[in-house]
Amino acid sequence: MPSVKNISLGPHAQERLDELVKKAKASSASEAVRNALRFYEYVIEESLAGAEFFVKHKGEEPTKIKFIF
């Protein structure tokens, strides 16, 4: 059974979450947060295992992404 957690977000963070829900076409803020947590967990686990992450824009060279955690 799912556990209910209450979190407090400032106005800017709430706006960012609302935009993320729209962009991700998530059914709810909860779905967007769950997906974000899965991604964050993946990035941390892979980084700790030695993986590197890059972003590549069309027509440009890849740029390494540095995560802070």
N, CA, C and O atoms as a DFTB+ gen file, in Angstrom:
276 C
 N C O
     1  1       0.848      -1.183       0.000
     2  2       0.000       0.000       0.000
     3  2       0.888       1.239       0.000
     4  3       1.846       1.313       0.769
     5  1       0.579       2.211      -0.855
     6  2       1.395       3.419      -0.930
     7  2       1.374       4.202       0.381
     8  3       0.375       4.239       1.100
     9  1       2.489       4.811       0.654
    10  2       2.611       5.678       1.817
    11  2       2.396       7.119       1.368
    12  3       2.863       7.513       0.299
    13  1       1.709       7.888       2.157
    14  2       1.459       9.286       1.832
    15  2       2.481      10.146       2.562
    16  3       2.645      10.037       3.777
    17  1       3.164      10.998       1.810
    18  2       4.146      11.928       2.368
    19  2       3.721      13.344       2.001
    20  3       3.312      13.602       0.869
    21  1       3.815      14.234       2.936
    22  2       3.540      15.639       2.667
    23  2       4.862      16.365       2.562
    24  3       5.745      16.196       3.402
    25  1       4.994      17.176       1.523
    26  2       6.192      17.987       1.374
    27  2       5.778      19.441       1.192
    28  3       4.703      19.740       0.670
    29  1       6.642      20.324       1.626
    30  2       6.380      21.751       1.456
    31  2       7.249      22.260       0.318
    32  3       8.452      22.007       0.275
    33  1       6.629      22.973      -0.590
    34  2       7.341      23.577      -1.706
    35  2       7.090      25.076      -1.697
    36  3       5.972      25.536      -1.468
    37  1       8.142      25.817      -1.946
    38  2       7.969      27.252      -2.107
    39  2       7.260      27.520      -3.429
    40  3       7.100      26.610      -4.241
    41  1       6.841      28.745      -3.648
    42  2       6.101      29.069      -4.868
    43  2       6.873      28.728      -6.145
    44  3       6.293      28.200      -7.094
    45  1       8.175      29.024      -6.176
    46  2       8.978      28.743      -7.372
    47  2       9.083      27.242      -7.615
    48  3       8.947      26.785      -8.750
    49  1       9.323      26.474      -6.556
    50  2       9.413      25.021      -6.692
    51  2       8.076      24.438      -7.139
    52  3       8.048      23.496      -7.932
    53  1       6.981      24.978      -6.647
    54  2       5.658      24.495      -7.060
    55  2       5.427      24.778      -8.536
    56  3       4.880      23.938      -9.250
    57  1       5.839      25.953      -9.000
    58  2       5.710      26.285     -10.423
    59  2       6.544      25.327     -11.270
    60  3       6.092      24.867     -12.318
    61  1       7.755      25.030     -10.819
    62  2       8.631      24.106     -11.545
    63  2       8.013      22.716     -11.612
    64  3       8.055      22.068     -12.658
    65  1       7.445      22.258     -10.514
    66  2       6.801      20.946     -10.498
    67  2       5.597      20.937     -11.437
    68  3       5.406      19.979     -12.186
    69  1       4.801      21.970     -11.405
    70  2       3.638      22.056     -12.290
    71  2       4.067      22.007     -13.759
    72  3       3.434      21.329     -14.568
    73  1       5.128      22.715     -14.097
    74  2       5.645      22.708     -15.471
    75  2       6.180      21.328     -15.844
    76  3       5.985      20.866     -16.968
    77  1       6.851      20.677     -14.908
    78  2       7.375      19.340     -15.154
    79  2       6.241      18.352     -15.422
    80  3       6.359      17.499     -16.301
    81  1       5.170      18.458     -14.688
    82  2       4.009      17.593     -14.889
    83  2       3.483      17.769     -16.316
    84  3       3.176      16.789     -16.996
    85  1       3.381      19.017     -16.762
    86  2       2.889      19.288     -18.117
    87  2       3.846      18.753     -19.175
    88  3       3.429      18.064     -20.106
    89  1       5.133      19.072     -19.030
    90  2       6.122      18.664     -20.033
    91  2       6.252      17.148     -20.120
    92  3       6.429      16.600     -21.208
    93  1       6.165      16.476     -18.988
    94  2       6.298      15.018     -18.952
    95  2       4.976      14.324     -19.265
    96  3       4.924      13.101     -19.397
    97  1       3.920      15.107     -19.383
    98  2       2.572      14.558     -19.598
    99  2       2.237      13.530     -18.524
   100  3       1.638      12.489     -18.795
   101  1       2.641      13.853     -17.299
   102  2       2.364      12.987     -16.151
   103  2       0.900      13.153     -15.756
   104  3       0.295      14.202     -15.977
   105  1       0.354      12.113     -15.177
   106  2      -1.049      12.173     -14.769
   107  2      -1.243      12.976     -13.489
   108  3      -2.353      13.406     -13.174
   109  1      -0.131      13.176     -12.743
   110  2      -0.232      13.918     -11.480
   111  2       1.164      14.359     -11.052
   112  3       2.173      13.914     -11.600
   113  1       1.194      15.237     -10.065
   114  2       2.468      15.647      -9.485
   115  2       3.149      14.449      -8.828
   116  3       4.374      14.334      -8.861
   117  1       2.364      13.563      -8.234
   118  2       2.931      12.370      -7.601
   119  2       3.652      11.500      -8.617
   120  3       4.736      10.987      -8.339
   121  1       3.060      11.330      -9.786
   122  2       3.714      10.529     -10.826
   123  2       5.021      11.187     -11.257
   124  3       6.033      10.505     -11.423
   125  1       5.010      12.494     -11.438
   126  2       6.219      13.204     -11.842
   127  2       7.316      13.066     -10.789
   128  3       8.481      12.862     -11.132
   129  1       6.958      13.174      -9.528
   130  2       7.940      13.033      -8.445
   131  2       8.480      11.609      -8.396
   132  3       9.685      11.414      -8.234
   133  1       7.613      10.614      -8.532
   134  2       8.079       9.211      -8.533
   135  2       9.065       8.975      -9.673
   136  3      10.101       8.340      -9.476
   137  1       8.749       9.481     -10.858
   138  2       9.655       9.314     -12.004
   139  2      10.967      10.054     -11.781
   140  3      12.034       9.548     -12.130
   141  1      10.895      11.233     -11.209
   142  2      12.107      11.998     -10.920
   143  2      12.989      11.267      -9.910
   144  3      14.212      11.252     -10.046
   145  1      12.374      10.670      -8.911
   146  2      13.132       9.906      -7.918
   147  2      13.808       8.696      -8.547
   148  3      14.956       8.387      -8.228
   149  1      13.097       8.010      -9.442
   150  2      13.700       6.859     -10.135
   151  2      14.920       7.299     -10.941
   152  3      15.965       6.649     -10.909
   153  1      14.774       8.401     -11.658
   154  2      15.879       8.899     -12.466
   155  2      17.051       9.321     -11.586
   156  3      18.196       8.989     -11.891
   157  1      16.792      10.034     -10.520
   158  2      17.826      10.499      -9.603
   159  2      18.564       9.310      -8.983
   160  3      19.790       9.318      -8.878
   161  1      17.813       8.298      -8.579
   162  2      18.428       7.097      -8.021
   163  2      19.332       6.422      -9.054
   164  3      20.438       5.990      -8.727
   165  1      18.861       6.331     -10.303
   166  2      19.654       5.744     -11.374
   167  2      20.956       6.512     -11.582
   168  3      22.026       5.912     -11.679
   169  1      20.864       7.826     -11.650
   170  2      22.053       8.658     -11.864
   171  2      23.063       8.470     -10.733
   172  3      24.261       8.338     -10.986
   173  1      22.593       8.459      -9.502
   174  2      23.498       8.284      -8.367
   175  2      24.150       6.909      -8.407
   176  3      25.369       6.798      -8.272
   177  1      23.354       5.866      -8.589
   178  2      23.903       4.505      -8.602
   179  2      24.919       4.326      -9.725
   180  3      25.995       3.770      -9.505
   181  1      24.591       4.785     -10.907
   182  2      25.505       4.642     -12.037
   183  2      26.760       5.494     -11.852
   184  3      27.859       5.060     -12.199
   185  1      26.607       6.688     -11.314
   186  2      27.774       7.553     -11.054
   187  2      28.708       6.904     -10.041
   188  3      29.927       6.922     -10.213
   189  1      28.140       6.335      -8.992
   190  2      28.959       5.660      -7.981
   191  2      29.667       4.432      -8.558
   192  3      30.712       4.021      -8.054
   193  1      29.098       3.850      -9.610
   194  2      29.705       2.694     -10.268
   195  2      30.713       3.112     -11.342
   196  3      31.292       2.266     -12.024
   197  1      30.916       4.426     -11.485
   198  2      31.929       4.912     -12.418
   199  2      31.415       5.422     -13.752
   200  3      32.214       5.800     -14.610
   201  1      30.105       5.444     -13.952
   202  2      29.552       5.930     -15.218
   203  2      29.697       7.439     -15.337
   204  3      29.734       8.155     -14.336
   205  1      29.778       7.908     -16.566
   206  2      29.790       9.335     -16.851
   207  2      28.590       9.635     -17.738
   208  3      28.186       8.801     -18.548
   209  1      28.028      10.813     -17.585
   210  2      26.853      11.216     -18.349
   211  2      27.192      12.417     -19.211
   212  3      27.931      13.311     -18.799
   213  1      26.638      12.421     -20.418
   214  2      26.889      13.489     -21.365
   215  2      25.578      13.957     -21.970
   216  3      24.596      13.216     -22.025
   217  1      25.585      15.212     -22.426
   218  2      24.465      15.743     -23.190
   219  2      25.025      16.156     -24.547
   220  3      26.119      16.713     -24.636
   221  1      24.260      15.874     -25.603
   222  2      24.706      16.244     -26.938
   223  2      23.561      16.931     -27.660
   224  3      22.510      16.337     -27.905
   225  1      23.784      18.181     -27.993
   226  2      22.813      18.935     -28.771
   227  2      23.127      18.752     -30.244
   228  3      24.285      18.565     -30.617
   229  1      22.124      18.804     -31.064
   230  2      22.291      18.611     -32.494
   231  2      23.366      19.554     -33.032
   232  3      23.318      20.764     -32.810
   233  1      24.328      18.983     -33.736
   234  2      25.382      19.784     -34.353
   235  2      26.499      20.186     -33.410
   236  3      27.408      20.912     -33.813
   237  1      26.454      19.735     -32.172
   238  2      27.482      20.098     -31.196
   239  2      28.166      18.853     -30.657
   240  3      27.666      17.737     -30.801
   241  1      29.307      19.063     -30.039
   242  2      30.035      17.979     -29.391
   243  2      29.386      17.664     -28.045
   244  3      28.781      18.538     -27.424
   245  1      29.512      16.415     -27.596
   246  2      28.965      16.065     -26.279
   247  2      29.663      16.844     -25.150
   248  3      30.865      17.107     -25.206
   249  1      28.897      17.195     -24.155
   250  2      29.410      17.879     -22.974
   251  2      29.126      17.011     -21.752
   252  3      28.000      16.561     -21.539
   253  1      30.162      16.788     -20.960
   254  2      29.988      15.968     -19.755
   255  2      29.116      16.696     -18.742
   256  3      29.269      17.898     -18.528
   257  1      28.212      15.967     -18.125
   258  2      27.343      16.506     -17.091
   259  2      27.949      16.175     -15.744
   260  3      28.298      15.023     -15.484
   261  1      28.078      17.170     -14.885
   262  2      28.601      16.963     -13.539
   263  2      27.448      17.073     -12.553
   264  3      26.852      18.137     -12.389
   265  1      27.145      15.960     -11.903
   266  2      26.079      15.949     -10.901
   267  2      26.674      16.208      -9.522
   268  3      27.778      15.754      -9.217
   269  1      25.948      16.926      -8.707
   270  2      26.375      17.224      -7.351
   271  2      25.440      16.494      -6.394
   272  3      24.235      16.743      -6.368
   273  1      26.020      15.590      -5.609
   274  2      25.249      14.899      -4.578
   275  2      26.182      14.372      -3.533
   276  3      25.738      13.752      -2.566
